[in-house]
Amino acid sequence: MLNISFIVEGFRFSAKLFLKQSDNKVSVILDRIDNIDFDIPSFKSKLTGAIGGGDIDGIVNSVVEDVIIDYVLRFRGAISKAAELVVLEVMNPVLEQLDTWRFLAPLLPRV
């Protein structure tokens, strides 16, 4: 029986978040995200039962790890842009439900 699992350790994500006031003037929401970057220092494939199992599993795991990391690094920009769009679409509706502007407003300079 084929069993597959992936283990990612030490995943780091960084970005510059730009905040703005929501249309309802009550919440702080994300305006945009710039300089998105991520690092995956450790990626392990735990695939068992492939092509008869045994020693072949180790070889398959090594190939899978190399191929996945290669594609992730090659398409880092596209992955980051897609993640930005998803984060904005998912997080802003949640953030709009919170009364957070009153905490940020006193910190902003008066115009």
N, C-alpha and C positions, 0 to 999 in steps of 0.2 A: 504494500500500500504506500502510495506517495504521500509524504508529509513535508510541507514547506513552511518555514518561518524565517523572518529576517530580523536581525537585531542591530539597531542603530544606537551607538553610545557616543555621548559627548556632542550631540547635535547643537550647534550654535546658530542663532539667527540674530541679525542686526538690521536696523532700518532707521531712517529719520522720519518721524511722524509729524504731519502738519495737522493741527487741530483747528476747528472753527465752531462757531455757535450754530446750533441747529435752527431750522426755520421757525420752530415754535419758541425760540429764545430761552429755552429751559435747559437744554443739554449741550454738552461738549461732544462733538462727533469728529470723525476723521475726515479731513479734507482730501489729503493725498498722502502717499507713502513714497519716499525717495531713498536712493542708495541702499536698496535691499541686497543683502548678502547672507549667505549661509555656508556653514562648513560641516562636513560629515567626516570626522576623523576616524571613525571606526564603523565599518559596515560588515556584518557577517551573515552569510547565508547558511541556514540549517536545513538542507534538503536531504531527505532520506528516502530510499526506495526507488531512486531514479535508475533506469536502465539496469535493473537487476540488483542494485544496491552494492554493498561491500565497499571495496576500495574506489570504485567508480564515483561514489557519492562525494568524496573529497575533491576529486578532479572537477566534477560538475559544480560543486560549491565555489571553487576557486574561479572558474570561468564565469559563473553567474555574478560573483562579487566584482570582478574586473569589468565586465560588460555594463552592469548597472551603474557603478561609480563613473565609468567613462561617459556614459550617456547623461548622467546627472550633471557632471562637470561641463560637458559640451553644450548642454541646453540650459545652463544655469540662468542666463538672462531671460529666456522664455518662461522657465519655471517661476522665476521671481516675479515677472509681470503678471502671470496667471494668479500667483498667490496674492499679489496686491489687489487684483480685482475681486477675488473671492473674499479676502479679509474685509474690504470696504462694503461689499454686498451683505456679508453676514454680520459684521460688527456694528455698523451704523444703525440698523433697526433696533438692536439691543441697547446701544448707547442712548438712542432717542427716548427710551423709556425711563431713563434715570435723570434725576434732578441734580445735575452736576455743574451747570454754569455758575451757580452762586458761589462755588468754591474757587473757580478760576477767575471770575470777574474782578475780585479785589486785588489780584496780582498783576493785572494788566494796567499799563499807563493810561491815564485819562487823556482824552483828545479834546 
